[in-house]
Amino acid sequence: MQREKGRGAGEVNPQCGLLLINKSGAIYHTGVQKRTHYVAETQINSRGFVHSPARVGADGAISDRRHERCGPAICGTIYAAGRNACVAGRVAGYGWLGRCVDPTIHKDVARTLRFAGMYMDEDPEARNYDPERKLIRSPITGSKGPRFQNSAEDWVTHRPILADYPAPFEDIPGVSTKIADWNDDAVFAKILKLMNERMMRGDVPLNLTATSLITHAYLYTGEEKYKQWVLDYVEAWMERTRDNGGIIPDNVGLSGKIGECMDGKWWGGYYGWRWPHGLTQIIEPLTIAASNAMLLTGDAGYLDLPRSQLDRIMDLGEVKAGKLVVPHFHGDRGWYGERPLNPMCAVHLWFMSMAKEDAERLTRFPDQTGWNVVADVRGKGDYSHAAPWFRYIQGKHPDYPGKIMGVQYAEIRRRLERMRNDHGDPAEWDVHHWQEINPVVTEALVQLTLGAPQFLYHGGLLHTRLRYFDAERRRPGLPQDVGALVTRVDKQGVALELVNLSPREPREVIVQAGAFGEHAFTEVRWSTSSDLGLGNKNPKSEIQNGKENMLAVDGTHFQIHLRPGTGIKLSVGMKRFVHHPGYAFPWH
């Protein structure tokens, strides 16, 4: 695959205001003959990646040189908290807030590469990864390397929570019930001893979320070693799954042997098939890692890892009361814990591949009319409405945008009210306290403006069909007063509506193919551009109604000039996963 240097064809229809960046990087403005060229001050290599080294002073501080025309990485309307940002996954929590990436901030690049090195056997103080066996050496890792022995202090925040979950082992001395009281110091001491003996040495599927950390480094640099690490690690887990008869094992010892610390059992590992969440904590990391591998290669074959596990579980299920009920856990007694299957990861697989087999998997969920219900809920991952969005994008739920915006606005107000009246004792707060009152919600914005399901909570990157930039302010996100709505997503492209609500000012919107420029636009078709009744009486804002216009595009971006108080409906053709992904902005 080659990331193209050029952009789309340099043509403009002055009556509709559709603007495109041409192959030389110039931007054509309606009614203006000269071309305006923007030259990035940061050096960009042939793939469009920043490769200027960070400047490190004598005191070890990394300089914060920025592209002056770019400015700081201000989060725009649609990227208020997108996981496209910085380091994803729990291995580097500073990315948890979802900062927008500015590839010219060198201290962010340096920090990212330092974190990645901790999982590539490049940091002598953080030997988290075994490059020979392709495994992460513990579920608990970080800047000091794998943590093979946990202390009671390590679990102090989670003991009250896990006291309500089934016990992590079935043979805890003195515990004969399904629930073990983590708050009982004597019981907890036995649990901790068994966890250190059985769970802390070796790899687990949850570690697949580290692929987002390494992919993030690749998106900054384009260096092959990061891409290869992701592929090697995902393929190692695919091989372990084949060796285990088609079901992914949830524990692999330091020697690479499945069940090495669990008496040969392929189940029972840390956050695995048996404890504490079962299937959820298996299928999400698999989907995250496979999606990252596909982003880097364009090869949908990597999706076979999560596909195989979903299909296996679905084959074990049955329809009850109009819902597909499947086992979520596996232990010494086999499969158990039947409950309705969340279609979220199945929707993600379909979105990534657009393949017939992934669409057919979704048909196995019965009575999808129930997906038209937009529940007034927001889980900690803010991804509760994947199924209703899927119905909408299929043309079967036309009122979804209004419903989801109303639900999320109500949730924002509810959480802000909780913040205003948050007068409790911090010493008694649950570990998820701030997470539960965080008023930043993004699911509706991601779905409706970017044409994608919400990113997966446990370390997923933000894979989307579109991304926007403000051409005048030179920053990511939609320009002020501009709204976007994606009404169709399929293998051929998307349908997009853009409106400028300002009655006085025109706006310039750059539309990018994919969150990381990994896709390409082929053509743009439009038929109308309507006056929104905001005081704009210029008849030229009306495109020849009823006549379809088409402009060929061969690149990753095009630019729209929106006159005051007008909107436009576009049908955009695309080719998917044809460019090297990266963080470079259009003007780079």
C-alpha positions as CSV (number, residue, x, y, z in Angstrom):
1,M,0.0,0.0,0.0
2,Q,1.2,3.5,-0.7
3,R,0.1,6.7,1.0
4,E,-0.4,9.2,-1.8
5,K,1.2,12.6,-1.5
6,G,-1.4,14.2,-3.7
7,R,-5.0,15.1,-3.1
8,G,-8.0,15.2,-5.2
9,A,-8.6,16.8,-8.6
10,G,-8.3,20.6,-8.7
11,E,-11.8,21.5,-9.9
12,V,-14.4,23.8,-8.5
13,N,-18.1,24.5,-9.3
14,P,-18.5,28.1,-8.2
15,Q,-22.3,27.8,-7.9
16,C,-22.3,24.9,-5.5
17,G,-19.2,25.9,-3.6
18,L,-17.6,22.4,-3.6
19,L,-13.9,22.9,-3.2
20,L,-11.1,20.3,-3.6
21,I,-7.5,20.2,-2.7
22,N,-5.5,19.5,-5.9
23,K,-2.5,17.3,-6.3
24,S,-0.1,20.1,-5.6
25,G,-1.6,20.8,-2.2
26,A,-3.1,24.1,-3.3
27,I,-6.6,25.1,-2.1
28,Y,-8.9,26.7,-4.6
29,H,-11.2,29.3,-3.2
30,T,-14.5,30.3,-5.0
31,G,-14.1,33.6,-6.9
32,V,-10.4,33.8,-6.2
33,Q,-7.9,33.1,-9.0
34,K,-4.7,32.8,-6.9
35,R,-3.7,29.7,-5.0
36,T,-2.9,29.7,-1.4
37,H,-0.1,27.3,-0.4
38,Y,0.5,26.1,3.1
39,V,3.9,24.7,3.8
40,A,4.4,22.7,7.0
41,E,7.4,23.8,9.1
42,T,7.8,20.4,10.5
43,Q,9.6,17.9,8.2
44,I,7.3,15.3,6.8
45,N,8.7,12.2,5.0
46,S,7.3,10.7,1.8
47,R,4.6,8.9,3.6
48,G,3.4,12.0,5.3
49,F,4.8,11.2,8.8
50,V,6.6,13.5,11.1
51,H,10.3,12.4,11.4
52,S,12.0,15.5,12.8
53,P,13.7,14.4,16.0
54,A,12.5,15.8,19.3
55,R,15.0,18.3,20.7
56,V,16.3,17.2,24.1
57,G,18.0,19.8,26.3
58,A,20.9,19.2,28.7
59,D,18.4,18.8,31.5
60,G,16.7,16.0,29.6
61,A,13.6,18.1,28.9
62,I,11.9,17.6,25.6
63,S,11.1,20.8,23.7
64,D,7.5,21.5,22.8
65,R,8.0,23.0,19.4
66,R,4.7,23.3,17.5
67,H,3.7,24.0,13.9
68,E,2.9,27.7,14.2
69,R,0.1,27.6,11.7
70,C,-1.3,24.4,13.3
71,G,-1.5,25.7,16.9
72,P,-2.3,23.5,19.8
73,A,-4.2,20.3,19.5
74,I,-7.6,21.8,20.3
75,C,-10.4,19.2,20.4
76,G,-13.2,20.1,18.0
77,T,-16.8,19.4,18.1
78,I,-16.6,15.8,17.0
79,Y,-13.4,15.0,18.8
80,A,-14.3,16.0,22.3
81,A,-13.1,12.8,23.7
82,G,-12.3,10.5,20.7
83,R,-10.0,7.5,21.5
84,N,-8.2,8.3,18.3
85,A,-6.0,10.2,20.6
86,C,-2.7,9.5,22.2
87,V,-2.0,6.2,24.0
88,A,-5.0,3.9,24.1
89,G,-5.4,1.1,26.6
90,R,-4.7,0.9,30.3
91,V,-0.9,0.6,29.8
92,A,-0.7,4.4,29.5
93,G,-3.6,6.1,31.3
94,Y,-2.8,9.7,30.2
95,G,-4.5,8.9,26.9
96,W,-7.7,7.9,28.7
97,L,-9.1,11.4,28.3
98,G,-8.7,11.1,24.5
99,R,-6.5,14.0,23.5
100,C,-6.5,15.0,19.9
101,V,-3.2,14.2,18.2
102,D,-1.1,17.0,16.8
103,P,1.8,15.2,15.1
104,T,4.1,18.3,15.5
105,I,4.2,18.3,19.3
106,H,7.4,16.5,19.8
107,K,7.2,15.8,23.5
108,D,4.0,13.8,22.8
109,V,5.7,11.8,20.1
110,A,8.7,11.1,22.3
111,R,6.4,10.0,25.2
112,T,4.5,7.7,22.9
113,L,7.7,6.0,21.6
114,R,9.0,5.6,25.1
115,F,5.8,3.9,26.2
116,A,5.9,1.7,23.1
117,G,9.5,0.7,23.8
118,M,8.4,-0.7,27.2
119,Y,6.5,-3.4,25.2
120,M,9.0,-4.1,22.5
121,D,11.9,-5.2,24.7
122,E,13.7,-1.8,24.1
123,D,13.7,-0.6,27.7
124,P,16.1,-2.5,30.0
125,E,14.0,-1.4,33.0
126,A,10.7,-2.7,31.5
127,R,11.2,-6.2,30.2
128,N,7.5,-6.7,29.7
129,Y,7.7,-8.5,26.4
130,D,9.4,-11.8,25.4
131,P,10.3,-11.3,21.7
132,E,11.2,-14.9,21.2
133,R,7.9,-16.3,22.4
134,K,5.8,-13.3,21.3
135,L,4.2,-12.9,24.7
136,I,3.7,-10.2,27.3
137,R,5.1,-11.6,30.5
138,S,2.3,-10.6,33.0
139,P,-1.2,-9.1,33.0
140,I,0.2,-6.4,35.2
141,T,3.0,-4.5,33.5
142,G,4.4,-1.0,33.3
143,S,7.6,1.2,33.4
144,K,9.1,-1.2,36.0
145,G,8.4,-4.3,34.1
146,P,6.1,-7.2,34.8
147,R,4.6,-7.4,38.3
148,F,4.7,-11.1,39.2
149,Q,3.8,-10.5,42.9
150,N,0.8,-8.3,43.8
151,S,0.4,-6.8,47.2
152,A,-2.8,-6.2,49.2
153,E,-2.3,-2.5,48.5
154,D,-2.5,-3.1,44.8
155,W,-6.1,-4.2,45.2
156,V,-7.3,-1.8,47.8
157,T,-9.6,0.1,45.4
158,H,-11.2,-3.0,43.9
159,R,-11.8,-5.2,46.9
160,P,-15.2,-3.8,47.7
161,I,-16.3,-4.1,44.1
162,L,-15.0,-7.6,43.5
163,A,-16.6,-8.8,46.7
164,D,-19.9,-8.9,44.7
165,Y,-18.4,-11.0,41.9
166,P,-18.0,-14.8,41.7
167,A,-14.8,-15.9,43.3
168,P,-11.8,-16.1,40.9
169,F,-11.1,-19.7,41.8
170,E,-13.2,-22.7,42.7
171,D,-10.8,-24.2,45.2
172,I,-10.1,-21.3,47.7
173,P,-9.5,-22.9,51.1
174,G,-12.4,-22.4,53.4
175,V,-14.7,-20.8,50.7
176,S,-17.6,-23.1,49.7
177,T,-19.8,-20.4,48.2
178,K,-19.8,-18.9,44.7
179,I,-19.0,-15.5,46.1
180,A,-15.8,-14.9,48.1
181,D,-15.8,-11.9,50.5
182,W,-12.8,-9.8,49.4
183,N,-13.5,-7.5,52.3
184,D,-12.6,-10.3,54.8
185,D,-8.9,-10.0,55.3
186,A,-8.4,-13.7,55.9
187,V,-10.3,-14.7,52.8
188,F,-8.6,-12.0,50.7
189,A,-5.1,-13.2,51.8
190,K,-6.0,-16.7,50.4
191,I,-7.3,-15.1,47.1
192,L,-4.2,-13.0,46.7
193,K,-1.9,-15.9,47.3
194,L,-3.6,-18.0,44.6
195,M,-3.7,-15.0,42.2
196,N,0.1,-14.6,42.5
197,E,0.7,-18.3,42.0
198,R,-1.6,-18.8,39.1
199,M,-2.5,-15.5,37.3
200,M,0.5,-13.2,37.4
201,R,3.1,-15.1,35.3
202,G,2.4,-15.2,31.6
203,D,0.2,-13.7,29.0
204,V,-3.6,-13.2,28.8
205,P,-5.9,-12.0,25.9
206,L,-6.5,-8.7,27.7
207,N,-3.0,-7.8,26.9
208,L,-4.0,-7.6,23.2
209,T,-5.2,-4.1,24.0
210,A,-1.5,-3.1,24.0
211,T,-1.6,-3.3,20.2
212,S,-3.3,0.1,20.3
213,L,-0.2,1.5,22.2
214,I,2.1,0.2,19.4
215,T,-0.2,1.2,16.6
216,H,-0.3,4.7,18.0
217,A,3.5,4.8,17.7
218,Y,3.2,3.7,14.1
219,L,0.7,6.3,13.3
220,Y,3.2,8.9,14.5
221,T,6.2,7.6,12.7
222,G,5.4,5.0,10.0
223,E,8.2,2.8,11.2
224,E,7.9,-0.7,10.1
225,K,9.0,-2.2,13.5
226,Y,5.8,-1.0,15.2
227,K,3.6,-2.5,12.5
228,Q,5.5,-5.8,12.6
229,W,5.2,-6.0,16.4
230,V,1.4,-5.7,16.2
231,L,1.2,-8.4,13.5
232,D,3.5,-10.7,15.3
233,Y,1.6,-10.4,18.6
234,V,-1.8,-10.9,17.0
235,E,-0.6,-13.8,14.9
236,A,0.9,-15.4,18.1
237,W,-2.6,-15.4,19.7
238,M,-4.2,-16.7,16.5
239,E,-1.7,-19.6,16.6
240,R,-2.5,-20.3,20.3
241,T,-6.2,-20.4,19.4
242,R,-5.6,-23.0,16.7
243,D,-3.4,-25.0,19.1
244,N,-6.2,-25.0,21.6
245,G,-8.8,-26.5,19.2
246,G,-10.2,-23.2,18.0
247,I,-11.0,-21.6,21.4
248,I,-8.7,-18.9,22.6
249,P,-6.9,-19.8,25.9
250,D,-7.1,-17.2,28.6
251,N,-3.7,-18.0,30.1
252,V,-0.2,-18.8,28.6
253,G,2.8,-19.4,30.9
254,L,6.2,-17.8,30.5
255,S,7.4,-20.8,28.6
256,G,4.6,-20.2,26.0
257,K,2.7,-23.3,27.3
258,I,-1.1,-23.0,27.5
259,G,-2.4,-23.5,31.1
260,E,1.2,-23.6,32.5
261,C,0.2,-22.1,35.8
262,M,-3.4,-23.4,35.8
263,D,-2.7,-27.2,36.0
264,G,-3.1,-27.4,32.2
265,K,-6.5,-25.7,32.1
266,W,-6.9,-23.2,29.2
267,W,-9.4,-21.3,31.3
268,G,-9.2,-19.5,34.6
269,G,-6.7,-16.8,33.7
270,Y,-6.7,-13.1,34.8
271,Y,-9.8,-11.4,33.4
272,G,-10.4,-14.5,31.3
273,W,-13.2,-17.0,30.5
274,R,-14.0,-17.6,34.2
275,W,-13.4,-14.4,36.1
276,P,-14.7,-11.7,36.4
277,H,-16.6,-10.8,33.2
278,G,-16.0,-13.8,31.0
279,L,-16.8,-13.3,27.3
280,T,-16.9,-9.5,27.4
281,Q,-13.2,-9.3,28.5
282,I,-12.3,-11.8,25.8
283,I,-14.1,-10.6,22.7
284,E,-13.3,-6.8,23.2
285,P,-9.5,-7.2,23.2
286,L,-9.6,-9.6,20.3
287,T,-11.7,-7.1,18.3
288,I,-9.5,-4.2,19.2
289,A,-6.3,-6.0,18.2
290,A,-7.7,-7.5,15.0
291,S,-9.0,-4.0,13.9
292,N,-5.6,-2.5,14.6
293,A,-3.9,-5.2,12.4
294,M,-6.4,-4.6,9.6
295,L,-5.8,-0.9,9.8
296,L,-2.1,-1.5,9.4
297,T,-2.4,-4.0,6.5
298,G,-5.8,-3.7,5.0
299,D,-6.1,-7.5,5.5
300,A,-9.5,-8.5,6.9
301,G,-8.2,-12.0,7.6
302,Y,-7.1,-10.7,11.0
303,L,-10.7,-10.3,12.0
304,D,-11.0,-14.1,11.9
305,L,-9.6,-14.1,15.5
306,P,-12.7,-12.4,17.1
307,R,-15.0,-13.9,14.4
308,S,-14.1,-17.4,15.4
309,Q,-14.8,-16.8,19.0
310,L,-18.1,-15.1,18.4
311,D,-19.3,-17.9,16.1
312,R,-18.3,-20.5,18.6
313,I,-20.2,-18.8,21.4
314,M,-23.2,-18.1,19.2
315,D,-23.4,-21.8,18.2
316,L,-23.7,-22.6,21.9
317,G,-26.6,-20.2,22.4
318,E,-30.3,-20.3,21.9
319,V,-33.2,-17.9,21.4
320,K,-35.1,-17.1,24.6
321,A,-37.8,-14.5,24.8
322,G,-36.8,-13.0,21.5
323,K,-33.1,-12.7,22.5
324,L,-30.0,-14.7,21.6
325,V,-28.8,-16.1,24.9
326,V,-25.2,-17.5,25.1
327,P,-22.9,-18.7,27.8
328,H,-20.4,-16.0,28.9
329,F,-18.2,-18.1,31.2
330,H,-16.2,-21.4,31.2
331,G,-14.9,-23.2,34.2
332,D,-14.4,-26.6,35.6
333,R,-18.0,-27.4,35.0
334,G,-17.9,-26.3,31.3
335,W,-19.8,-23.5,29.8
336,Y,-22.3,-21.5,32.0
337,G,-23.6,-18.1,32.7
338,E,-26.2,-17.7,29.9
339,R,-27.3,-14.2,29.2
340,P,-28.2,-12.1,26.1
341,L,-25.3,-11.5,23.7
342,N,-24.4,-7.8,23.2
343,P,-24.2,-7.2,19.4
344,M,-21.6,-4.4,19.9
345,C,-18.5,-6.4,18.7
346,A,-20.5,-8.0,15.9
347,V,-21.3,-4.5,14.7
348,H,-17.7,-3.5,14.9
349,L,-16.6,-6.4,12.8
350,W,-19.2,-5.6,10.1
351,F,-18.1,-2.0,10.2
352,M,-14.4,-2.9,9.7
353,S,-14.9,-5.5,7.0
354,M,-18.2,-4.6,5.2
355,A,-18.1,-8.4,4.5
356,K,-21.1,-10.5,3.8
357,E,-20.2,-13.0,6.5
358,D,-20.2,-10.2,9.1
359,A,-23.5,-8.9,8.0
360,E,-25.0,-12.4,8.1
361,R,-23.7,-12.9,11.6
362,L,-25.8,-9.9,12.7
363,T,-28.9,-11.6,11.2
364,R,-28.5,-14.3,13.8
365,F,-29.8,-11.8,16.4
366,P,-33.6,-12.3,16.5
367,D,-36.2,-9.5,16.6
368,Q,-34.0,-6.6,15.6
369,T,-37.0,-4.3,15.8
370,G,-36.1,-4.1,19.5
371,W,-32.9,-2.3,18.5
372,N,-35.1,0.7,17.6
373,V,-35.3,1.4,21.3
374,V,-32.7,4.0,22.3
375,A,-32.3,3.3,26.0
376,D,-31.5,6.2,28.3
377,V,-28.3,4.6,29.6
378,R,-24.6,5.3,29.4
379,G,-22.1,2.6,30.5
380,K,-18.6,3.4,31.5
381,G,-17.5,2.9,27.8
382,D,-20.2,5.1,26.4
383,Y,-21.0,2.5,23.8
384,S,-24.5,1.3,24.6
385,H,-26.2,2.1,21.3
386,A,-24.2,0.2,18.6
387,A,-27.3,-1.9,17.6
388,P,-29.7,1.1,17.2
389,W,-27.0,2.9,15.1
390,F,-26.6,-0.2,12.9
391,R,-30.4,-0.2,12.3
392,Y,-30.2,3.5,11.4
393,I,-27.3,3.2,9.0
394,Q,-29.2,0.4,7.3
395,G,-32.1,2.8,6.7
396,K,-34.4,1.0,9.2
397,H,-34.4,3.5,12.1
398,P,-34.8,7.0,10.5
399,D,-35.5,8.8,13.8
400,Y,-32.4,7.5,15.6
401,P,-30.3,10.8,15.3
402,G,-33.0,12.8,17.2
403,K,-33.4,10.0,19.8
404,I,-29.7,9.5,20.6
405,M,-29.0,13.3,20.7
406,G,-31.9,13.7,23.2
407,V,-30.8,10.8,25.3
408,Q,-27.2,12.0,25.5
409,Y,-28.1,15.6,26.2
410,A,-30.2,14.4,29.1
411,E,-27.3,12.3,30.3
412,I,-25.0,15.3,30.2
413,R,-27.4,17.4,32.3
414,R,-27.9,14.5,34.8
415,R,-24.1,14.1,35.3
416,L,-23.5,17.9,35.6
417,E,-26.2,18.0,38.3
418,R,-24.4,15.1,40.1
419,M,-21.2,17.1,40.0
420,R,-22.8,20.2,41.4
421,N,-24.1,18.2,44.3
422,D,-21.1,16.0,44.8
423,H,-20.5,16.6,48.5
424,G,-19.6,13.1,49.8
425,D,-16.4,11.9,51.5
426,P,-13.7,11.1,48.9
427,A,-12.4,8.3,51.2
428,E,-15.7,6.5,50.7
429,W,-16.1,7.0,47.0
430,D,-16.1,4.0,44.6
431,V,-13.1,3.7,42.3
432,H,-15.4,4.4,39.4
433,H,-16.8,7.6,41.0
434,W,-15.4,10.1,38.6
435,Q,-16.0,7.9,35.6
436,E,-19.7,7.7,36.5
437,I,-20.2,11.4,36.7
438,N,-18.0,12.4,33.7
439,P,-20.2,14.7,31.6
440,V,-18.3,14.2,28.4
441,V,-20.3,11.9,26.1
442,T,-19.3,11.2,22.6
443,E,-21.2,8.2,21.2
444,A,-23.8,10.2,19.3
445,L,-21.2,12.5,17.8
446,V,-18.9,9.6,16.7
447,Q,-21.8,7.7,15.1
448,L,-23.6,10.6,13.5
449,T,-20.8,12.8,12.3
450,L,-18.0,10.3,11.7
451,G,-20.1,7.4,10.4
452,A,-18.8,4.8,12.8
453,P,-19.6,2.9,16.0
454,Q,-18.2,4.2,19.2
455,F,-14.6,3.1,20.0
456,L,-14.3,0.0,22.2
457,Y,-13.7,1.1,25.8
458,H,-10.8,-1.1,26.8
459,G,-8.2,0.5,24.6
460,G,-9.8,0.6,21.2
461,L,-8.7,3.2,18.6
462,L,-11.3,5.3,16.9
463,H,-11.8,3.7,13.5
464,T,-14.1,5.9,11.4
465,R,-15.1,6.5,7.8
466,L,-14.6,10.3,7.9
467,R,-12.7,13.0,9.8
468,Y,-13.1,16.7,9.6
469,F,-10.7,19.7,9.8
470,D,-11.4,23.4,10.0
471,A,-9.5,24.8,6.9
472,E,-9.5,28.4,8.1
473,R,-8.5,27.8,11.8
474,R,-6.2,24.9,10.8
475,R,-7.3,22.5,13.5
476,P,-9.1,19.2,13.7
477,G,-12.8,19.1,14.0
478,L,-15.8,20.7,12.4
479,P,-15.7,24.5,12.0
480,Q,-17.8,26.7,14.2
481,D,-21.5,26.6,13.3
482,V,-21.1,23.6,11.1
483,G,-23.1,20.4,11.6
484,A,-22.5,17.0,9.9
485,L,-24.7,13.9,9.6
486,V,-23.7,10.6,8.0
487,T,-26.9,8.9,6.8
488,R,-25.4,5.9,5.0
489,V,-22.3,3.7,5.4
490,D,-21.6,0.8,3.0
491,K,-18.8,-0.8,1.1
492,Q,-19.0,1.8,-1.7
493,G,-18.9,4.9,0.5
494,V,-21.0,7.2,2.6
495,A,-23.9,9.7,2.4
496,L,-23.1,12.9,4.2
497,E,-25.0,16.1,5.0
498,L,-23.3,19.3,6.0
499,V,-24.9,22.5,7.1
500,N,-23.6,25.9,8.0
501,L,-25.8,27.5,10.7
502,S,-24.1,30.8,10.6
503,P,-26.3,33.4,8.8
504,R,-23.3,35.7,8.1
505,E,-20.1,33.7,7.7
506,P,-19.1,31.1,5.2
507,R,-17.2,28.1,6.5
508,E,-14.5,25.9,5.0
509,V,-14.6,22.1,5.8
510,I,-11.9,19.6,4.9
511,V,-13.3,16.1,4.8
512,Q,-10.7,13.2,5.3
513,A,-11.2,9.6,4.3
514,G,-10.8,7.7,7.5
515,A,-9.6,8.8,11.0
516,F,-6.0,8.2,9.9
517,G,-6.2,8.9,6.2
518,E,-6.3,5.1,5.5
519,H,-9.1,5.3,3.0
520,A,-9.4,7.2,-0.4
521,F,-12.2,9.1,-2.0
522,T,-13.1,8.2,-5.6
523,E,-15.9,10.7,-6.4
524,V,-18.4,13.1,-4.9
525,R,-21.9,13.5,-6.1
526,W,-24.5,16.1,-5.0
527,S,-27.8,17.3,-6.2
528,T,-29.0,20.1,-3.9
529,S,-27.7,22.8,-1.6
530,S,-30.6,24.4,0.2
531,D,-31.0,27.8,1.8
532,L,-31.7,27.2,5.5
533,G,-33.8,30.3,5.9
534,L,-31.2,32.1,8.0
535,G,-31.2,35.3,6.1
536,N,-29.0,34.3,3.1
537,K,-30.8,35.6,0.0
538,N,-28.0,35.0,-2.5
539,P,-29.6,32.9,-5.3
540,K,-26.2,31.4,-6.1
541,S,-26.4,29.4,-2.9
542,E,-28.9,27.2,-4.8
543,I,-27.4,24.4,-6.9
544,Q,-29.3,23.5,-10.0
545,N,-32.1,21.6,-8.2
546,G,-32.8,18.1,-9.7
547,K,-29.6,17.9,-11.6
548,E,-27.0,15.6,-10.2
549,N,-23.4,16.9,-10.2
550,M,-20.3,14.7,-10.0
551,L,-16.7,15.4,-9.4
552,A,-13.9,12.8,-9.6
553,V,-11.6,12.7,-6.6
554,D,-8.5,10.6,-6.3
555,G,-7.1,11.2,-2.8
556,T,-7.6,11.3,0.9
557,H,-9.2,14.8,1.3
558,F,-11.6,17.2,-0.3
559,Q,-12.8,20.6,0.8
560,I,-16.2,22.1,1.0
561,H,-17.1,25.8,0.9
562,L,-20.3,26.3,2.8
563,R,-22.1,29.6,2.2
564,P,-23.9,31.2,5.1
565,G,-27.1,29.5,6.1
566,T,-26.8,26.7,3.6
567,G,-26.4,22.9,3.5
568,I,-25.4,20.3,1.0
569,K,-26.1,16.5,0.7
570,L,-23.2,14.4,-0.7
571,S,-22.9,10.9,-1.9
572,V,-19.2,10.1,-1.5
573,G,-17.5,7.1,-3.2
574,M,-14.6,5.5,-1.3
575,K,-11.9,2.8,-1.5
576,R,-11.1,1.4,1.9
577,F,-7.7,0.7,3.5
578,V,-5.6,1.7,0.5
579,H,-3.2,4.1,2.2
580,H,-0.7,3.8,5.0
581,P,-2.5,5.3,8.1
582,G,-1.0,8.2,9.9
583,Y,-1.5,11.3,12.0
584,A,-0.4,13.9,9.4
585,F,-2.9,16.7,8.9
586,P,-4.1,17.6,5.4
587,W,-1.9,20.7,5.2
588,H,1.2,18.6,6.0
